[in-house]
Amino acid sequence: MNSDQARQRAEKRFKQEERARDGQKAMIEYEVQARATREKTARLKALRLAKEAQAQTEAPPAKQATAPPRAAKNSSALNFTALPLKR
């Protein structure tokens, strides 16, 4: 075995170990992000449930009376469909 082959095997092994370390780092990062997402989701759910519970205990707001629609003032807006037809 010459030194060139030994160097190639050492480089190959180093690259394999480096990929394994990168994979472990990526997995740790993924788990941290997943935990943060779960915690954020739980916090937002708690806020939503508290808001819904508060809305149920409060009386609904009183409805405001709405004014009936106003009649048109100009003659071009008259409705002629309600008039009886002459034959």
Backbone as ProteinMPNN parsed JSONL, in Angstrom:
{"seq_chain_A": "MNSDQARQRAEKRFKQEERARDGQKAMIEYEVQARATREKTARLKALRLAKEAQAQTEAPPAKQATAPPRAAKNSSALNFTALPLKR", "coords_chain_A": {"N_chain_A": [[0.852, -1.153, 0.0], [0.625, 2.135, -0.926], [1.51, 5.553, -0.086], [-0.25, 7.281, -1.32], [-2.665, 5.87, -1.657], [-3.311, 5.466, 1.018], [-3.694, 8.073, 1.852], [-5.969, 8.757, 0.341], [-7.861, 6.966, 1.415], [-7.93, 7.94, 4.029], [-8.928, 10.527, 3.585], [-11.434, 9.866, 2.551], [-12.614, 8.614, 4.756], [-12.566, 10.756, 6.537], [-14.332, 12.522, 5.254], [-16.699, 11.034, 5.428], [-17.068, 10.992, 8.214], [-17.358, 13.727, 8.621], [-19.749, 14.244, 7.213], [-21.462, 12.75, 8.817], [-21.303, 14.209, 11.227], [-22.388, 16.643, 10.331], [-24.954, 15.787, 9.732], [-25.882, 15.123, 12.289], [-25.838, 17.654, 13.469], [-27.76, 18.932, 11.895], [-30.015, 17.457, 12.562], [-30.3, 18.072, 15.272], [-30.802, 20.82, 15.067], [-33.227, 20.725, 13.66], [-34.866, 19.456, 15.572], [-34.845, 21.413, 17.591], [-36.156, 23.533, 16.296], [-38.632, 22.298, 15.834], [-39.516, 21.918, 18.463], [-39.753, 24.598, 19.277], [-41.784, 25.42, 17.571], [-43.904, 23.801, 18.463], [-44.193, 24.802, 21.082], [-44.889, 27.463, 20.557], [-47.29, 27.079, 19.183], [-48.831, 25.913, 21.208], [-48.928, 28.052, 23.016], [-50.319, 29.984, 21.493], [-52.723, 28.622, 21.154], [-53.641, 28.49, 23.78], [-54.059, 31.214, 24.249], [-56.096, 31.708, 22.363], [-58.15, 30.03, 23.325], [-58.602, 31.221, 25.803], [-59.527, 33.705, 24.998], [-61.881, 32.95, 23.657], [-63.304, 31.858, 25.807], [-63.641, 34.111, 27.385], [-65.223, 35.623, 25.676], [-67.549, 34.145, 25.695], [-68.458, 34.483, 28.295], [-68.998, 37.166, 28.462], [-71.664, 39.497, 27.856], [-73.46, 39.575, 24.806], [-72.946, 42.21, 22.455], [-75.268, 44.958, 22.24], [-77.598, 45.175, 19.611], [-77.621, 47.596, 17.124], [-80.227, 49.738, 16.11], [-81.337, 49.748, 12.829], [-81.896, 52.13, 10.332], [-84.734, 52.389, 8.141], [-84.49, 51.975, 4.569], [-84.095, 54.919, 2.602], [-86.385, 56.676, 0.486], [-86.007, 57.287, -2.986], [-85.2, 60.505, -4.283], [-85.134, 61.682, -6.778], [-86.871, 61.689, -9.922], [-86.093, 59.886, -11.827], [-85.485, 57.544, -10.649], [-87.76, 56.17, -10.068], [-89.915, 53.397, -9.479], [-91.509, 51.626, -11.792], [-92.584, 49.135, -12.088], [-94.44, 48.318, -10.253], [-96.863, 49.398, -10.895], [-100.212, 48.898, -12.121], [-100.96, 47.299, -15.201], [-102.542, 48.622, -18.101], [-105.007, 47.468, -20.327]], "CA_chain_A": [[0.0, 0.0, 0.0], [1.468, 3.325, -0.97], [1.012, 6.689, 0.688], [-1.362, 7.886, -2.057], [-3.871, 5.116, -1.309], [-3.591, 5.718, 2.426], [-4.242, 9.422, 1.933], [-7.328, 8.703, -0.214], [-8.732, 6.321, 2.412], [-8.076, 8.855, 5.155], [-9.829, 11.587, 3.136], [-12.767, 9.287, 2.435], [-13.11, 8.43, 6.118], [-12.798, 12.085, 7.087], [-15.566, 13.037, 4.651], [-17.814, 10.294, 6.014], [-17.256, 11.492, 9.578], [-17.855, 15.097, 8.511], [-21.172, 14.14, 6.849], [-22.176, 12.269, 9.997], [-21.412, 15.345, 12.151], [-23.344, 17.587, 9.747], [-26.274, 15.194, 9.898], [-26.261, 15.267, 13.694], [-26.14, 19.071, 13.694], [-29.034, 19.219, 11.229], [-31.07, 16.826, 13.345], [-30.468, 18.876, 16.491], [-31.46, 22.058, 14.651], [-34.614, 20.365, 13.338], [-35.579, 19.211, 16.825], [-35.015, 22.7, 18.276], [-37.21, 24.26, 15.587], [-39.9, 21.609, 16.069], [-39.921, 22.23, 19.836], [-40.185, 26.001, 19.295], [-43.081, 25.471, 16.891], [-44.909, 23.218, 19.369], [-44.408, 25.736, 22.185], [-45.616, 28.617, 20.023], [-48.647, 26.628, 18.893], [-49.513, 25.743, 22.492], [-49.177, 29.392, 23.565], [-51.386, 30.61, 20.715], [-53.964, 27.902, 21.444], [-54.09, 28.937, 25.098], [-54.598, 32.565, 24.078], [-57.366, 31.601, 21.642], [-59.151, 29.456, 24.217], [-58.929, 32.226, 26.809], [-60.343, 34.722, 24.33], [-63.202, 32.366, 23.424], [-63.982, 31.735, 27.104], [-64.034, 35.46, 27.785], [-66.317, 36.039, 24.8], [-68.755, 33.431, 26.112], [-68.938, 34.999, 29.573], [-69.489, 38.521, 28.268], [-72.952, 39.613, 27.17], [-73.258, 40.017, 23.424], [-73.222, 43.642, 22.312], [-76.626, 45.267, 21.798], [-77.671, 45.475, 18.188], [-78.074, 48.945, 16.85], [-81.377, 49.778, 15.212], [-80.981, 50.265, 11.52], [-82.956, 52.945, 9.744], [-85.211, 51.826, 6.875], [-83.893, 52.662, 3.424], [-84.792, 56.133, 2.197], [-86.926, 56.686, -0.867], [-85.238, 58.107, -3.915], [-85.793, 61.822, -4.441], [-85.281, 62.105, -8.166], [-87.92, 60.943, -10.617], [-85.527, 58.864, -12.697], [-85.309, 56.324, -9.883], [-89.062, 55.618, -9.711], [-90.12, 52.001, -9.831], [-92.763, 51.525, -12.538], [-93.021, 47.744, -12.169], [-95.516, 48.074, -9.312], [-98.093, 49.962, -11.425], [-100.981, 47.936, -12.91], [-100.937, 47.504, -16.639], [-103.83, 48.868, -18.74], [-105.122, 46.762, -21.598]], "C_chain_A": [[0.912, 1.235, 0.0], [0.791, 4.485, -0.239], [-0.167, 7.371, 0.004], [-2.674, 7.182, -1.716], [-4.278, 5.381, 0.144], [-4.213, 7.101, 2.605], [-5.682, 9.442, 1.41], [-8.301, 8.056, 0.778], [-8.969, 7.23, 3.604], [-9.027, 9.995, 4.788], [-11.272, 11.083, 3.05], [-13.395, 9.121, 3.818], [-13.421, 9.778, 6.787], [-14.107, 12.665, 6.544], [-16.793, 12.334, 5.21], [-18.118, 10.795, 7.419], [-17.82, 12.911, 9.561], [-19.348, 15.105, 8.14], [-22.001, 13.676, 8.032], [-22.358, 13.4, 11.01], [-22.425, 16.372, 11.637], [-24.772, 17.077, 9.897], [-26.777, 15.331, 11.323], [-26.616, 16.708, 14.014], [-27.5, 19.432, 13.09], [-30.198, 18.64, 12.022], [-31.345, 17.615, 14.626], [-31.199, 20.174, 16.153], [-32.937, 21.819, 14.332], [-35.435, 20.164, 14.61], [-35.825, 20.502, 17.602], [-36.135, 23.497, 17.62], [-38.575, 23.619, 15.818], [-40.41, 21.905, 17.48], [-40.439, 23.662, 19.924], [-41.561, 26.143, 18.639], [-44.176, 24.915, 17.788], [-45.222, 24.163, 20.519], [-45.205, 26.952, 21.725], [-47.073, 28.249, 19.738], [-49.44, 26.474, 20.182], [-49.851, 27.099, 23.112], [-50.326, 30.073, 22.83], [-52.73, 29.928, 20.966], [-54.526, 28.346, 22.786], [-54.691, 30.334, 25.015], [-55.962, 32.533, 23.391], [-58.464, 31.061, 22.545], [-59.567, 30.456, 25.299], [-59.823, 33.309, 26.215], [-61.755, 34.205, 24.084], [-63.982, 32.239, 24.73], [-64.45, 33.099, 27.584], [-65.211, 35.939, 26.943], [-67.621, 35.361, 25.204], [-69.318, 33.991, 27.409], [-69.482, 36.418, 29.445], [-70.834, 38.496, 27.561], [-72.694, 40.078, 25.741], [-73.617, 41.495, 23.296], [-74.631, 43.868, 21.779], [-76.6, 45.639, 20.325], [-78.214, 46.887, 18.018], [-79.235, 48.881, 15.871], [-80.935, 50.385, 13.888], [-82.164, 51.021, 10.955], [-83.421, 52.287, 8.443], [-84.608, 52.601, 5.712], [-84.75, 53.862, 3.01], [-85.275, 56.008, 0.761], [-86.093, 57.614, -1.729], [-85.958, 59.427, -4.153], [-85.945, 62.218, -5.897], [-86.246, 61.178, -8.902], [-87.364, 59.837, -11.495], [-85.386, 57.528, -11.962], [-86.643, 55.707, -9.48], [-89.194, 54.196, -10.221], [-91.481, 51.855, -10.493], [-93.274, 50.094, -12.602], [-94.191, 47.468, -11.248], [-96.854, 48.628, -9.818], [-98.857, 48.902, -12.22], [-100.958, 48.314, -14.4], [-102.357, 47.703, -17.16], [-103.857, 48.144, -20.06], [-106.302, 47.223, -22.355]], "O_chain_A": [[1.832, 1.354, 0.809], [-0.366, 4.385, 0.169], [-1.001, 7.977, 0.677], [-3.691, 7.844, -1.509], [-5.465, 5.505, 0.448], [-5.134, 7.283, 3.4], [-6.533, 10.102, 2.008], [-9.421, 8.532, 0.96], [-10.078, 7.288, 4.134], [-9.854, 10.388, 5.611], [-12.209, 11.786, 3.43], [-14.564, 9.449, 4.022], [-14.411, 9.914, 7.506], [-14.896, 13.234, 7.298], [-17.821, 12.972, 5.441], [-19.278, 10.999, 7.777], [-18.662, 13.257, 10.39], [-20.12, 15.887, 8.695], [-23.118, 14.15, 8.234], [-23.434, 13.545, 11.589], [-23.222, 16.906, 12.408], [-25.691, 17.854, 10.159], [-27.952, 15.618, 11.548], [-27.576, 16.969, 14.739], [-28.291, 20.149, 13.703], [-31.25, 19.27, 12.137], [-32.499, 17.798, 15.011], [-32.111, 20.58, 16.872], [-33.792, 22.626, 14.696], [-36.563, 20.645, 14.711], [-36.886, 20.673, 18.202], [-36.973, 24.075, 18.312], [-39.569, 24.326, 15.98], [-41.607, 22.12, 17.672], [-41.453, 23.914, 20.574], [-42.4, 26.909, 19.113], [-45.262, 25.49, 17.868], [-46.384, 24.316, 20.896], [-46.099, 27.414, 22.433], [-47.981, 29.029, 20.025], [-50.606, 26.866, 20.24], [-50.935, 27.275, 23.669], [-51.203, 30.669, 23.455], [-53.766, 30.593, 20.987], [-55.731, 28.555, 22.924], [-55.716, 30.61, 25.639], [-56.878, 33.251, 23.792], [-59.584, 31.572, 22.537], [-60.739, 30.528, 25.668], [-60.764, 33.771, 26.86], [-62.724, 34.937, 24.28], [-65.188, 32.484, 24.758], [-65.545, 33.222, 28.133], [-66.109, 36.601, 27.464], [-68.691, 35.954, 25.065], [-70.533, 33.977, 27.608], [-70.332, 36.829, 30.234], [-71.116, 37.597, 26.769], [-71.8, 40.89, 25.503], [-74.522, 41.968, 23.985], [-75.134, 43.083, 20.975], [-75.695, 46.33, 19.857], [-79.154, 47.298, 18.699], [-79.236, 48.085, 14.933], [-80.247, 51.406, 13.85], [-83.309, 50.589, 11.091], [-82.616, 51.697, 7.723], [-84.253, 53.769, 5.866], [-85.978, 53.811, 3.066], [-84.664, 55.33, -0.065], [-85.544, 58.605, -1.248], [-87.187, 59.464, -4.218], [-86.816, 63.026, -6.22], [-86.405, 60.015, -8.531], [-88.104, 58.929, -11.874], [-85.189, 56.492, -12.596], [-86.671, 54.811, -8.637], [-88.65, 53.842, -11.268], [-92.507, 51.953, -9.819], [-94.354, 49.878, -13.153], [-94.885, 46.469, -11.437], [-97.889, 48.346, -9.215], [-98.243, 48.094, -12.916], [-100.939, 49.488, -14.772], [-103.28, 47.024, -16.71], [-102.894, 48.177, -20.826], [-106.559, 46.736, -23.456]]}, "name": "protein", "num_of_chains": 1, "seq": "MNSDQARQRAEKRFKQEERARDGQKAMIEYEVQARATREKTARLKALRLAKEAQAQTEAPPAKQATAPPRAAKNSSALNFTALPLKR"}
